[in-house]
Amino acid sequence: MHGLVECKKVYVDASRYGGVGAFAACDMEEGELVERGIVRRLPTGFNGNESPYVFTWSEDRTVWAIGSGCSTFYNCSTDPNTEMSRDFENDTFEIRALRPISTGEELTHVYKSLRWRTCFEDLR
């Protein structure tokens, strides 16, 4: 089944990083689609530099969005097992496995804005 939002391979639970995180509900192979979703753009003037719960949704760092499914619960890691690709024009994203992932493994990626957003200073 193909839909705008597909997150059946992911669940959210307590994370070793603190708070909650996204986890693999099944084994996945390198390159496999982990999750597909859509975003809703936030109003002009919203400052995403202060909120870690939104996505950078433009190359010029001026547009912010909230994501569907489990996308907002992936924690950041310097050794990620997933990668998100963004389609700014269609307001969609895909998250794919960078390597084989085991059932129950926490899903992580490198935040696109990790190096410059003030809300991520403690993660650098």
N, CA, C and O atoms as a GROMACS GRO file, in nm:
protein
  496
    1MET      N    1   0.084  -0.119   0.000
    1MET     CA    2   0.000   0.000   0.000
    1MET      C    3   0.088   0.124   0.000
    1MET      O    4   0.185   0.133   0.076
    2HIS      N    5   0.054   0.218  -0.083
    2HIS     CA    6   0.129   0.343  -0.093
    2HIS      C    7   0.037   0.457  -0.050
    2HIS      O    8  -0.075   0.470  -0.099
    3GLY      N    9   0.083   0.538   0.041
    3GLY     CA   10   0.006   0.653   0.087
    3GLY      C   11   0.099   0.769   0.115
    3GLY      O   12   0.221   0.754   0.108
    4LEU      N   13   0.044   0.882   0.148
    4LEU     CA   14   0.125   0.999   0.181
    4LEU      C   15   0.203   0.979   0.310
    4LEU      O   16   0.314   1.029   0.324
    5VAL      N   17   0.143   0.906   0.405
    5VAL     CA   18   0.209   0.878   0.532
    5VAL      C   19   0.215   0.727   0.550
    5VAL      O   20   0.114   0.658   0.545
    6GLU      N   21   0.336   0.678   0.570
    6GLU     CA   22   0.357   0.536   0.594
    6GLU      C   23   0.460   0.522   0.705
    6GLU      O   24   0.578   0.553   0.685
    7CYS      N   25   0.416   0.475   0.821
    7CYS     CA   26   0.508   0.463   0.934
    7CYS      C   27   0.488   0.334   1.013
    7CYS      O   28   0.515   0.330   1.133
    8LYS      N   29   0.441   0.230   0.947
    8LYS     CA   30   0.411   0.104   1.014
    8LYS      C   31   0.535   0.030   1.061
    8LYS      O   32   0.524  -0.062   1.143
    9LYS      N   33   0.652   0.066   1.013
    9LYS     CA   34   0.776   0.000   1.054
    9LYS      C   35   0.841   0.067   1.175
    9LYS      O   36   0.950   0.030   1.216
   10VAL      N   37   0.772   0.168   1.231
   10VAL     CA   38   0.829   0.249   1.338
   10VAL      C   39   0.731   0.262   1.453
   10VAL      O   40   0.610   0.271   1.432
   11TYR      N   41   0.784   0.262   1.576
   11TYR     CA   42   0.702   0.292   1.693
   11TYR      C   43   0.782   0.387   1.784
   11TYR      O   44   0.903   0.400   1.768
   12VAL      N   45   0.715   0.451   1.877
   12VAL     CA   46   0.777   0.548   1.967
   12VAL      C   47   0.774   0.493   2.109
   12VAL      O   48   0.673   0.440   2.154
   13ASP      N   49   0.889   0.506   2.178
   13ASP     CA   50   0.902   0.453   2.315
   13ASP      C   51   1.008   0.536   2.388
   13ASP      O   52   1.068   0.626   2.331
   14ALA      N   53   1.030   0.503   2.516
   14ALA     CA   54   1.134   0.570   2.595
   14ALA      C   55   1.270   0.548   2.530
   14ALA      O   56   1.299   0.439   2.478
   15SER      N   57   1.354   0.651   2.533
   15SER     CA   58   1.484   0.647   2.467
   15SER      C   59   1.598   0.650   2.567
   15SER      O   60   1.586   0.710   2.674
   16ARG      N   61   1.708   0.586   2.533
   16ARG     CA   62   1.828   0.591   2.617
   16ARG      C   63   1.888   0.731   2.618
   16ARG      O   64   1.967   0.764   2.706
   17TYR      N   65   1.852   0.813   2.519
   17TYR     CA   66   1.899   0.951   2.513
   17TYR      C   67   1.820   1.042   2.607
   17TYR      O   68   1.854   1.159   2.625
   18GLY      N   69   1.715   0.989   2.668
   18GLY     CA   70   1.625   1.069   2.750
   18GLY      C   71   1.501   1.102   2.670
   18GLY      O   72   1.508   1.114   2.547
   19GLY      N   73   1.389   1.117   2.736
   19GLY     CA   74   1.265   1.145   2.663
   19GLY      C   75   1.220   1.024   2.585
   19GLY      O   76   1.224   0.912   2.635
   20VAL      N   77   1.177   1.047   2.461
   20VAL     CA   78   1.130   0.938   2.376
   20VAL      C   79   1.208   0.935   2.245
   20VAL      O   80   1.278   1.030   2.211
   21GLY      N   81   1.194   0.824   2.173
   21GLY     CA   82   1.260   0.810   2.045
   21GLY      C   83   1.180   0.720   1.954
   21GLY      O   84   1.081   0.659   1.996
   22ALA      N   85   1.222   0.712   1.830
   22ALA     CA   86   1.162   0.624   1.730
   22ALA      C   87   1.241   0.494   1.727
   22ALA      O   88   1.363   0.495   1.739
   23PHE      N   89   1.170   0.382   1.710
   23PHE     CA   90   1.232   0.250   1.711
   23PHE      C   91   1.182   0.166   1.595
   23PHE      O   92   1.071   0.185   1.546
   24ALA      N   93   1.266   0.071   1.552
   24ALA     CA   94   1.232  -0.019   1.443
   24ALA      C   95   1.133  -0.126   1.491
   24ALA      O   96   1.160  -0.196   1.588
   25ALA      N   97   1.020  -0.136   1.424
   25ALA     CA   98   0.919  -0.237   1.456
   25ALA      C   99   0.948  -0.369   1.386
   25ALA      O  100   0.881  -0.469   1.411
   26CYS      N  101   1.048  -0.370   1.296
   26CYS     CA  102   1.086  -0.491   1.222
   26CYS      C  103   1.230  -0.475   1.174
   26CYS      O  104   1.284  -0.364   1.178
   27ASP      N  105   1.291  -0.582   1.131
   27ASP     CA  106   1.423  -0.575   1.070
   27ASP      C  107   1.413  -0.502   0.937
   27ASP      O  108   1.314  -0.516   0.865
   28MET      N  109   1.516  -0.424   0.905
   28MET     CA  110   1.519  -0.351   0.778
   28MET      C  111   1.656  -0.363   0.716
   28MET      O  112   1.757  -0.373   0.786
   29GLU      N  113   1.661  -0.362   0.584
   29GLU     CA  114   1.785  -0.371   0.509
   29GLU      C  115   1.836  -0.232   0.472
   29GLU      O  116   1.759  -0.136   0.469
   30GLU      N  117   1.964  -0.223   0.444
   30GLU     CA  118   2.023  -0.097   0.397
   30GLU      C  119   1.946  -0.047   0.274
   30GLU      O  120   1.920  -0.123   0.182
   31GLY      N  121   1.912   0.081   0.274
   31GLY     CA  122   1.840   0.143   0.164
   31GLY      C  123   1.688   0.130   0.171
   31GLY      O  124   1.617   0.195   0.095
   32GLU      N  125   1.639   0.048   0.262
   32GLU     CA  126   1.494   0.026   0.273
   32GLU      C  127   1.422   0.151   0.325
   32GLU      O  128   1.475   0.225   0.408
   33LEU      N  129   1.301   0.172   0.274
   33LEU     CA  130   1.218   0.281   0.324
   33LEU      C  131   1.175   0.250   0.466
   33LEU      O  132   1.115   0.147   0.492
   34VAL      N  133   1.207   0.339   0.557
   34VAL     CA  134   1.169   0.325   0.697
   34VAL      C  135   1.036   0.395   0.721
   34VAL      O  136   0.946   0.340   0.785
   35GLU      N  137   1.025   0.515   0.669
   35GLU     CA  138   0.904   0.596   0.690
   35GLU      C  139   0.891   0.696   0.576
   35GLU      O  140   0.990   0.746   0.523
   36ARG      N  141   0.766   0.725   0.538
   36ARG     CA  142   0.735   0.826   0.437
   36ARG      C  143   0.630   0.918   0.500
   36ARG      O  144   0.541   0.872   0.572
   37GLY      N  145   0.642   1.047   0.473
   37GLY     CA  146   0.543   1.136   0.532
   37GLY      C  147   0.530   1.270   0.464
   37GLY      O  148   0.591   1.299   0.362
   38ILE      N  149   0.448   1.351   0.527
   38ILE     CA  150   0.420   1.487   0.481
   38ILE      C  151   0.450   1.584   0.595
   38ILE      O  152   0.461   1.544   0.710
   39VAL      N  153   0.462   1.709   0.561
   39VAL     CA  154   0.480   1.813   0.662
   39VAL      C  155   0.376   1.922   0.643
   39VAL      O  156   0.317   1.937   0.536
   40ARG      N  157   0.356   1.995   0.750
   40ARG     CA  158   0.274   2.116   0.746
   40ARG      C  159   0.367   2.232   0.779
   40ARG      O  160   0.433   2.234   0.882
   41ARG      N  161   0.370   2.328   0.688
   41ARG     CA  162   0.454   2.446   0.710
   41ARG      C  163   0.396   2.532   0.822
   41ARG      O  164   0.275   2.546   0.835
   42LEU      N  165   0.485   2.588   0.902
   42LEU     CA  166   0.443   2.676   1.012
   42LEU      C  167   0.432   2.819   0.961
   42LEU      O  168   0.494   2.854   0.860
   43PRO      N  169   0.356   2.902   1.030
   43PRO     CA  170   0.334   3.040   0.983
   43PRO      C  171   0.464   3.118   0.971
   43PRO      O  172   0.559   3.098   1.047
   44THR      N  173   0.467   3.208   0.874
   44THR     CA  174   0.579   3.298   0.855
   44THR      C  175   0.605   3.371   0.987
   44THR      O  176   0.512   3.416   1.053
   45GLY      N  177   0.732   3.382   1.023
   45GLY     CA  178   0.768   3.449   1.148
   45GLY      C  179   0.798   3.353   1.261
   45GLY      O  180   0.856   3.393   1.362
   46PHE      N  181   0.759   3.226   1.247
   46PHE     CA  182   0.791   3.127   1.350
   46PHE      C  183   0.942   3.111   1.358
   46PHE      O  184   1.008   3.104   1.254
   47ASN      N  185   0.997   3.105   1.479
   47ASN     CA  186   1.142   3.093   1.497
   47ASN      C  187   1.178   2.950   1.535
   47ASN      O  188   1.172   2.913   1.653
   48GLY      N  189   1.215   2.870   1.438
   48GLY     CA  190   1.253   2.732   1.463
   48GLY      C  191   1.387   2.715   1.530
   48GLY      O  192   1.422   2.605   1.573
   49ASN      N  193   1.464   2.823   1.540
   49ASN     CA  194   1.592   2.814   1.610
   49ASN      C  195   1.574   2.782   1.757
   49ASN      O  196   1.666   2.732   1.822
   50GLU      N  197   1.457   2.811   1.810
   50GLU     CA  198   1.433   2.792   1.953
   50GLU      C  199   1.352   2.667   1.984
   50GLU      O  200   1.335   2.634   2.101
   51SER      N  201   1.302   2.596   1.883
   51SER     CA  202   1.220   2.477   1.905
   51SER      C  203   1.282   2.355   1.839
   51SER      O  204   1.291   2.351   1.716
   52PRO      N  205   1.325   2.255   1.916
   52PRO     CA  206   1.385   2.135   1.856
   52PRO      C  207   1.284   2.040   1.794
   52PRO      O  208   1.322   1.938   1.738
   53TYR      N  209   1.157   2.071   1.802
   53TYR     CA  210   1.052   1.980   1.757
   53TYR      C  211   0.999   2.010   1.617
   53TYR      O  212   0.898   1.953   1.576
   54VAL      N  213   1.067   2.096   1.544
   54VAL     CA  214   1.026   2.130   1.408
   54VAL      C  215   1.140   2.103   1.312
   54VAL      O  216   1.256   2.093   1.353
   55PHE      N  217   1.107   2.091   1.184
   55PHE     CA  218   1.207   2.066   1.081
   55PHE      C  219   1.244   2.194   1.008
   55PHE      O  220   1.159   2.280   0.987
   56THR      N  221   1.372   2.206   0.970
   56THR     CA  222   1.415   2.308   0.877
   56THR      C  223   1.355   2.269   0.743
   56THR      O  224   1.378   2.158   0.695
   57TRP      N  225   1.279   2.359   0.682
   57TRP     CA  226   1.209   2.321   0.560
   57TRP      C  227   1.240   2.412   0.442
   57TRP      O  228   1.153   2.439   0.359
   58SER      N  229   1.364   2.460   0.434
   58SER     CA  230   1.411   2.538   0.320
   58SER      C  231   1.563   2.544   0.329
   58SER      O  232   1.622   2.532   0.437
   59GLU      N  233   1.625   2.564   0.215
   59GLU     CA  234   1.772   2.575   0.214
   59GLU      C  235   1.817   2.708   0.274
   59GLU      O  236   1.929   2.718   0.326
   60ASP      N  237   1.731   2.810   0.269
   60ASP     CA  238   1.772   2.942   0.319
   60ASP      C  239   1.741   2.961   0.468
   60ASP      O  240   1.757   3.071   0.521
   61ARG      N  241   1.696   2.855   0.535
   61ARG     CA  242   1.674   2.854   0.681
   61ARG      C  243   1.563   2.947   0.728
   61ARG      O  244   1.567   2.997   0.840
   62THR      N  245   1.463   2.971   0.643
   62THR     CA  246   1.356   3.062   0.680
   62THR      C  247   1.220   2.994   0.695
   62THR      O  248   1.126   3.056   0.746
   63VAL      N  249   1.208   2.869   0.652
   63VAL     CA  250   1.080   2.798   0.657
   63VAL      C  251   1.092   2.682   0.753
   63VAL      O  252   1.193   2.611   0.756
   64TRP      N  253   0.986   2.662   0.833
   64TRP     CA  254   0.983   2.557   0.935
   64TRP      C  255   0.857   2.474   0.916
   64TRP      O  256   0.756   2.524   0.865
   65ALA      N  257   0.863   2.348   0.956
   65ALA     CA  258   0.747   2.260   0.937
   65ALA      C  259   0.741   2.155   1.048
   65ALA      O  260   0.841   2.126   1.114
   66ILE      N  261   0.622   2.100   1.068
   66ILE     CA  262   0.605   1.986   1.158
   66ILE      C  263   0.581   1.863   1.070
   66ILE      O  264   0.516   1.871   0.966
   67GLY      N  265   0.632   1.750   1.115
   67GLY     CA  266   0.624   1.628   1.035
   67GLY      C  267   0.519   1.531   1.084
   67GLY      O  268   0.479   1.533   1.200
   68SER      N  269   0.474   1.446   0.993
   68SER     CA  270   0.374   1.344   1.024
   68SER      C  271   0.440   1.220   1.084
   68SER      O  272   0.562   1.211   1.095
   69GLY      N  273   0.356   1.124   1.122
   69GLY     CA  274   0.403   0.994   1.170
   69GLY      C  275   0.494   1.006   1.290
   69GLY      O  276   0.467   1.082   1.384
   70CYS      N  277   0.601   0.930   1.288
   70CYS     CA  278   0.697   0.927   1.398
   70CYS      C  279   0.817   1.017   1.373
   70CYS      O  280   0.911   1.019   1.453
   71SER      N  281   0.815   1.092   1.265
   71SER     CA  282   0.933   1.168   1.220
   71SER      C  283   0.991   1.263   1.324
   71SER      O  284   1.112   1.282   1.328
   72THR      N  285   0.909   1.321   1.407
   72THR     CA  286   0.962   1.417   1.504
   72THR      C  287   1.026   1.350   1.625
   72THR      O  288   1.077   1.418   1.714
   73PHE      N  289   1.025   1.217   1.629
   73PHE     CA  290   1.079   1.146   1.745
   73PHE      C  291   1.213   1.079   1.718
   73PHE      O  292   1.266   1.012   1.807
   74TYR      N  293   1.270   1.096   1.598
   74TYR     CA  294   1.403   1.040   1.572
   74TYR      C  295   1.504   1.128   1.642
   74TYR      O  296   1.506   1.249   1.623
   75ASN      N  297   1.588   1.067   1.723
   75ASN     CA  298   1.693   1.142   1.792
   75ASN      C  299   1.815   1.156   1.702
   75ASN      O  300   1.831   1.083   1.605
   76CYS      N  301   1.901   1.251   1.737
   76CYS     CA  302   2.021   1.280   1.661
   76CYS      C  303   2.135   1.190   1.709
   76CYS      O  304   2.145   1.159   1.828
   77SER      N  305   2.220   1.149   1.615
   77SER     CA  306   2.336   1.068   1.648
   77SER      C  307   2.448   1.099   1.551
   77SER      O  308   2.423   1.131   1.435
   78THR      N  309   2.572   1.090   1.598
   78THR     CA  310   2.687   1.108   1.509
   78THR      C  311   2.714   0.980   1.431
   78THR      O  312   2.794   0.980   1.337
   79ASP      N  313   2.648   0.871   1.469
   79ASP     CA  314   2.656   0.743   1.398
   79ASP      C  315   2.514   0.699   1.363
   79ASP      O  316   2.466   0.599   1.418
   80PRO      N  317   2.446   0.771   1.273
   80PRO     CA  318   2.304   0.746   1.246
   80PRO      C  319   2.280   0.617   1.168
   80PRO      O  320   2.368   0.569   1.097
   81ASN      N  321   2.160   0.563   1.183
   81ASN     CA  322   2.122   0.445   1.104
   81ASN      C  323   2.016   0.477   1.000
   81ASN      O  324   1.976   0.389   0.924
   82THR      N  325   1.970   0.603   0.995
   82THR     CA  326   1.875   0.646   0.892
   82THR      C  327   1.916   0.782   0.837
   82THR      O  328   1.999   0.853   0.893
   83GLU      N  329   1.853   0.815   0.724
   83GLU     CA  330   1.875   0.946   0.663
   83GLU      C  331   1.743   0.994   0.605
   83GLU      O  332   1.670   0.918   0.543
   84MET      N  333   1.713   1.122   0.628
   84MET     CA  334   1.590   1.181   0.576
   84MET      C  335   1.619   1.261   0.450
   84MET      O  336   1.712   1.341   0.446
   85SER      N  337   1.539   1.238   0.348
   85SER     CA  338   1.544   1.323   0.229
   85SER      C  339   1.416   1.406   0.226
   85SER      O  340   1.307   1.356   0.254
   86ARG      N  341   1.432   1.532   0.193
   86ARG     CA  342   1.321   1.626   0.194
   86ARG      C  343   1.285   1.670   0.052
   86ARG      O  344   1.374   1.694  -0.030
   87ASP      N  345   1.157   1.679   0.024
   87ASP     CA  346   1.108   1.734  -0.103
   87ASP      C  347   1.033   1.862  -0.065
   87ASP      O  348   0.914   1.860  -0.034
   88PHE      N  349   1.106   1.974  -0.068
   88PHE     CA  350   1.049   2.103  -0.026
   88PHE      C  351   0.932   2.145  -0.112
   88PHE      O  352   0.837   2.206  -0.062
   89GLU      N  353   0.936   2.114  -0.240
   89GLU     CA  354   0.830   2.156  -0.332
   89GLU      C  355   0.697   2.087  -0.301
   89GLU      O  356   0.592   2.150  -0.307
   90ASN      N  357   0.702   1.959  -0.268
   90ASN     CA  358   0.580   1.883  -0.244
   90ASN      C  359   0.549   1.862  -0.096
   90ASN      O  360   0.451   1.796  -0.061
   91ASP      N  361   0.633   1.918  -0.008
   91ASP     CA  362   0.617   1.905   0.137
   91ASP      C  363   0.607   1.759   0.181
   91ASP      O  364   0.518   1.721   0.258
   92THR      N  365   0.700   1.678   0.131
   92THR     CA  366   0.706   1.536   0.167
   92THR      C  367   0.848   1.500   0.208
   92THR      O  368   0.943   1.574   0.181
   93PHE      N  369   0.862   1.385   0.273
   93PHE     CA  370   0.994   1.336   0.311
   93PHE      C  371   0.993   1.184   0.306
   93PHE      O  372   0.888   1.120   0.309
   94GLU      N  373   1.114   1.128   0.298
   94GLU     CA  374   1.134   0.985   0.310
   94GLU      C  375   1.251   0.964   0.404
   94GLU      O  376   1.349   1.039   0.401
   95ILE      N  377   1.241   0.862   0.486
   95ILE     CA  378   1.350   0.823   0.574
   95ILE      C  379   1.391   0.682   0.533
   95ILE      O  380   1.307   0.592   0.526
   96ARG      N  381   1.519   0.663   0.505
   96ARG     CA  382   1.570   0.534   0.460
   96ARG      C  383   1.681   0.485   0.552
   96ARG      O  384   1.750   0.564   0.617
   97ALA      N  385   1.697   0.352   0.557
   97ALA     CA  386   1.800   0.290   0.639
   97ALA      C  387   1.937   0.309   0.574
   97ALA      O  388   1.953   0.284   0.454
   98LEU      N  389   2.034   0.352   0.651
   98LEU     CA  390   2.171   0.367   0.602
   98LEU      C  391   2.250   0.236   0.611
   98LEU      O  392   2.355   0.222   0.549
   99ARG      N  393   2.199   0.142   0.689
   99ARG     CA  394   2.262   0.012   0.711
   99ARG      C  395   2.153  -0.083   0.759
   99ARG      O  396   2.041  -0.038   0.784
  100PRO      N  397   2.180  -0.212   0.773
  100PRO     CA  398   2.079  -0.301   0.828
  100PRO      C  399   2.039  -0.257   0.969
  100PRO      O  400   2.124  -0.217   1.049
  101ILE      N  401   1.910  -0.264   0.999
  101ILE     CA  402   1.857  -0.222   1.129
  101ILE      C  403   1.779  -0.339   1.187
  101ILE      O  404   1.701  -0.404   1.117
  102SER      N  405   1.800  -0.365   1.316
  102SER     CA  406   1.732  -0.476   1.384
  102SER      C  407   1.606  -0.430   1.455
  102SER      O  408   1.596  -0.315   1.498
  103THR      N  409   1.510  -0.519   1.467
  103THR     CA  410   1.386  -0.492   1.541
  103THR      C  411   1.422  -0.441   1.680
  103THR      O  412   1.506  -0.500   1.748
  104GLY      N  413   1.359  -0.334   1.722
  104GLY     CA  414   1.381  -0.276   1.854
  104GLY      C  415   1.494  -0.175   1.862
  104GLY      O  416   1.510  -0.109   1.965
  105GLU      N  417   1.572  -0.162   1.756
  105GLU     CA  418   1.683  -0.066   1.754
  105GLU      C  419   1.630   0.076   1.743
  105GLU      O  420   1.537   0.103   1.667
  106GLU      N  421   1.690   0.166   1.819
  106GLU     CA  422   1.648   0.306   1.808
  106GLU      C  423   1.691   0.362   1.673
  106GLU      O  424   1.802   0.336   1.626
  107LEU      N  425   1.603   0.440   1.612
  107LEU     CA  426   1.628   0.501   1.482
  107LEU      C  427   1.680   0.643   1.503
  107LEU      O  428   1.618   0.723   1.573
  108THR      N  429   1.792   0.673   1.442
  108THR     CA  430   1.854   0.805   1.458
  108THR      C  431   1.897   0.858   1.322
  108THR      O  432   1.914   0.782   1.227
  109HIS      N  433   1.914   0.987   1.315
  109HIS     CA  434   1.975   1.051   1.198
  109HIS      C  435   2.047   1.177   1.243
  109HIS      O  436   2.037   1.217   1.359
  110VAL      N  437   2.120   1.239   1.152
  110VAL     CA  438   2.187   1.365   1.182
  110VAL      C  439   2.091   1.477   1.144
  110VAL      O  440   2.044   1.483   1.031
  111TYR      N  441   2.062   1.564   1.238
  111TYR     CA  442   1.972   1.675   1.210
  111TYR      C  443   2.035   1.769   1.107
  111TYR      O  444   2.151   1.808   1.121
  112LYS      N  445   1.959   1.805   1.006
  112LYS     CA  446   2.005   1.894   0.899
  112LYS      C  447   2.061   2.026   0.954
  112LYS      O  448   2.157   2.081   0.900
  113SER      N  449   2.003   2.073   1.061
  113SER     CA  450   2.040   2.204   1.117
  113SER      C  451   2.121   2.193   1.246
  113SER      O  452   2.129   2.289   1.322
  114LEU      N  453   2.179   2.078   1.271
  114LEU     CA  454   2.252   2.054   1.396
  114LEU      C  455   2.360   2.158   1.422
  114LEU      O  456   2.378   2.203   1.536
  115ARG      N  457   2.432   2.197   1.319
  115ARG     CA  458   2.547   2.287   1.338
  115ARG      C  459   2.511   2.433   1.361
  115ARG      O  460   2.595   2.509   1.409
  116TRP      N  461   2.389   2.474   1.329
  116TRP     CA  462   2.360   2.617   1.339
  116TRP      C  463   2.239   2.655   1.422
  116TRP      O  464   2.227   2.772   1.459
  117ARG      N  465   2.149   2.564   1.455
  117ARG     CA  466   2.032   2.603   1.535
  117ARG      C  467   2.068   2.611   1.682
  117ARG      O  468   2.132   2.522   1.737
  118THR      N  469   2.026   2.720   1.745
  118THR     CA  470   2.058   2.742   1.885
  118THR      C  471   1.997   2.635   1.976
  118THR      O  472   2.054   2.605   2.081
  119CYS      N  473   1.883   2.578   1.939
  119CYS     CA  474   1.820   2.477   2.023
  119CYS      C  475   1.898   2.346   2.026
  119CYS      O  476   1.867   2.259   2.107
  120PHE      N  477   1.999   2.330   1.940
  120PHE     CA  478   2.079   2.208   1.937
  120PHE      C  479   2.220   2.228   1.992
  120PHE      O  480   2.304   2.140   1.975
  121GLU      N  481   2.246   2.340   2.056
  121GLU     CA  482   2.381   2.368   2.108
  121GLU      C  483   2.432   2.256   2.198
  121GLU      O  484   2.550   2.222   2.193
  122ASP      N  485   2.344   2.198   2.280
  122ASP     CA  486   2.387   2.094   2.374
  122ASP      C  487   2.417   1.960   2.305
  122ASP      O  488   2.475   1.872   2.366
  123LEU      N  489   2.377   1.944   2.179
  123LEU     CA  490   2.402   1.820   2.105
  123LEU      C  491   2.533   1.822   2.027
  123LEU      O  492   2.580   1.717   1.984
  124ARG      N  493   2.590   1.938   2.010
  124ARG     CA  494   2.712   1.949   1.928
  124ARG      C  495   2.833   1.894   1.998
  124ARG      O  496   2.943   1.896   1.942
   0.00000   0.00000   0.00000
